Amino acid sequence: MRVAVLGMGMMGRALARRLLGLGFQVTVWNRTPGRADEPVSLGAVEAASLGEAVRAADAVLLSLADGRAVREVMAQLVQAGPIESTRPVVADLSTVAPATAREMRDLVPGGRFVAAPVLGGPSAVAEGKATVLVGGERDLVDELKPVWTEAFASYSYCGADPGAALAFKLLNNYLLMSGIAALAEVTATSQAAGLDNVLLHDFLFQWPTVAPALHNRIDDVLASDHQGWFTTRLAAKDVRLAAELAESSGLELPVARLVERRYEEAAERGWGDADIGAIVELLRGGSR
């Protein structure tokens, strides 16, 4: 299968590496040149233009930072022309609002669009351990079945509405971000009270009240490394989208808005490009 990967951030590069390792023919493209060296060294072809990237593709996979980037690239993609004649399936793996996914479905010629947000970070994607939530017409989803079944550990079909896959992804991310915020408060409180840091570390891994998804952030929060990939800016964006999803259905999520604001504050204090564990620095009074 010939696949075009659009977006060479950490997730896009990890996806390209995974597909190349499985024998897919991969073409890559990024709005800012010079970020595709790694996949190119592994056998990917870097396209000089968006039109060139998708011209011979059976599947076009987007991995972009936010809704604005997705809209801009999708508009260019449609204007470039080849997808109207070659009719690949366009799959967006980005985390955006459900309404954005529906807009993109209506923008792609023939509605040949599916939403496919990923559960898992770049390392999980590269190692084939991530899962993917897929929303769109079933026949379109099935056309990309080799991608879902080979590149990912598992996939879940969320129905014909591409927005449903994004809604589930945002709810998942809200649980993660609120859990990290609580973990930061527990850690800062224990350290401020002078409790044994080694015991705290052990307890956080043992206590059933600490979700397994938080385990890979415990050391970061304790030691202030903050070198991961999921930035506080992205965290604020995802929690905001979750809150807006609720509000579109007439619900207010006051806790979500508080969590959103905490990540925004971390970004404003200089931790915008640091991993989400950097939210603990608000409690330590540090700025970067």
N, C-alpha and C positions, 0 to 999 in steps of 0.2 A: 504494500500500500504506500502511495506517495502522500506525504504529509507536509504541510507548511505550518511552521510554528511562528506566530507573530508575537513579538515581545520577548526580549532577552534579559529580563530581570532574573533573579535567582530561581524563581519557579519555572520560567520559560526555558532557561538553560538546563535545569534539572530534567524537565520533560523531554527536551531534545536529546540529552544524553541517554535517557531511558529508552526512547524509541530507536535511536541508533544502535544501541546494544542488542535490540531485539530484531534488527535487520530491516526496519522500515527505511524507506528513502525519505530523507528529511531535508527540507529547504527552510532556512531561517531568515527572519527579517526583523529589524528593530528601527524605531523612529530615529534614534540617535546611533549613528554608525560606530563601530569599534567595540561592540559588546559581545560579538559572536565568536571570538577567537577560540574559545574552548570547544564548542560544538563543531566548528569548522575543522579543528585539529583531529576530531574523532570521525570525520567523514561527512558532515553536513555541508550543504551548499548555501552560501550566503547570497541572497538576492540583492541586486542593486536597487530594486524598486518594489513597491507593494504588488504591482501588476505582475511583475516577473515571478514573485514569490508564490503566487497562487495559480499561475497559468496552467500548470500541469498537475495540480494537486487533486487528490481524491477527497482529502479532508483538510480543512483550514482550522487550526486550533489557536485561539487567542489566549494569552496570559498577560494581563495588563493590570495596572495598579488600582484603577477606580473607574467609575461610570463615565467620567469625562473622557478619559483616555479611550475607553471602549467605543463611545460615540464617535470620537474623532477618527479612529482607525476604521471603524465600520463604514463611515461615510466615505472615506478614501477608498475603501475596498470595493464598495458598490460603484463608485465613479470610475475605478480602474478598468471595469468592464469584463475581465475574464470570467468572473464567477457567474455572470449571466449566461455565458455560452457553454462553459465547461460544467457548471452546476455541481460543484463539490458541496458537501455538507459543512456548514460553518458551525463550529462548537466554541462557545466562550467558557473558558475555565476560570475567569476572573470572579471576584466577589463583588457584586454590584446589587443595586436594588432590584426586586422582582419586576417592577415596572420597566426598568431599563432592559431586562431580558425580553420582555414582551415587545418593546419598541424595536429591538434588534431583529426579532423574528419577523416583524412586519416590514422591516427594511430590506432584508435579504431577498433577492429574487426567488419567487416560488415558495417563500417561507421556509427554505431549507436551512433551518437554524435549530440548534439545541443548546441549552444551558448545561454546563457540566462543572459546577464548582467542586473543588478538591478539599477533602478532609486530610490534612497532613502537610508537613513542611517540605522544603526542597529536598532534604536528605531522604525523607520517606518516599518522595516521588522518584528520585534517582534509583533507589533500591527496590522499587516495586512494592512498597509496603503501604502506600497511600490508598485511600478509597475515594470514589467519585460519586456524586449525586447527579443524576441525569434527568433532565426534563425536556420534553418535546414530543413530536409525533413519533409513534413507536417505530414506524418503518425507517425514519431518519436515524433514530437511535441505533437500530439494528444494522444500518449501513456502516456504522463506526464500531461495531462490536469487537473487531480485532484490537482496537485501541483500548476499549474498556476492559477486556478480559486479559490482555497480555501486558499492558503497561501498568495496570493497577492491581492491587490485591483483591479488590472486589468493587462492584458498582451496584447502585440501587436506582431503579427506575421510579421516578416521582410523579409520573403522569404526563399527559399531553401539554399541560401548561408549563412553559419553561420557567415561569416565575415561581412555581412551587419548589423547584430544586434550590433556588436562591433563598427562599423563605426558610427552608430547613437549615441551610448553611448558616444563615445569619443567626438563627436561634442557637445553633451549636456554638458559634463563635461568641455569642453573648454569655453563654454558660462558662466558656473558657476565660473570657476577660474579667467577668465578675469573680470567678474563682481565683485568678491571679491577684486581683485587687484585695480580696480577703486574705490570701496567703501573705501578701506584703504587710498587711496590718498585723497579722499574727506574728510574723517574723520580727517586725520592728518593735512590737510590744514585748516579746520575749527578750530581745536583746537589750532594750531599754531597762527592763527589770533586772538585768544581770543574770538571767538564767543560763544554764549550761548550753552552749551552742552545739556541742556534739550530740547531746541528748535531744535537743530540738530537731536537729537534722534527722536523727534516727526515728523520732516520733512522727515527723511529717511523712516519712515513707511508710510507717506502720499504721497510722491512724486510718480507719475506714472512712472518716469524714473528709479526708483529702482525696479528691478524685484522681484516678490514674493519669488523666491527661495533664495534671499539674506536676507530675513527678519530674519531668524533664526541665522544669523551671525552678525547682527547689534550690539547687546549688547556686544558680544565678542570683536568686533573690537574697540568699544568705551571704554571698561573697561579693555582690555588686559587679559582676562581670559584664552583663548586658550586651553580649556580642552576638546574640541570635539574629534571626532574619525578620521576625514579625515585629515591626516597629510600633511605637506608641501612637504614631500618626495613623497607621492602618487600624490599630485597635479602636481608636476614637471613631474612625469612619464606620467600622463594622457595627459597633454598639449603637451609633446614631441611626444607621439603617435599620437595625432591629427595632429601635424605639419608634421610628417612623412607620415601620410595618404595622406595629400595634396600633399606632395612632390612626392609621388609615382604616382600621376596623373599629374605631371608637374607644380604644383602650389607652390609658395613660400608664407608662412604666416609670414611676419616679426613681426606683433604684437604678434602672438602666441609664437614666439621664445623669444621675450622680456618678456612675461608673464612667460614662462617656466624658464627663467634665474632668475627672481625675486624670484620664489619659491625655486629654487636651492640655491640662496643666503641666504634665510631665514633658510634653512636647514643647510647650512655651518656655520651660526652664532649661531648654537645651538638650533634652533627651529625645527629640523627635525622630532621630535615626537609630536610636538604641532599641534593643529588644523590649518586649512588653514588661519584663521583670523590672525595668527601670522605674516603674510606678512606685516602687518602694522608696526611691530617693525623695519623694515628696514628704515622707514621714521622717526621713533623716535630715531634712532641711537643706539638701544639697542642690546646687545648680551646676550645670556643666559649662 
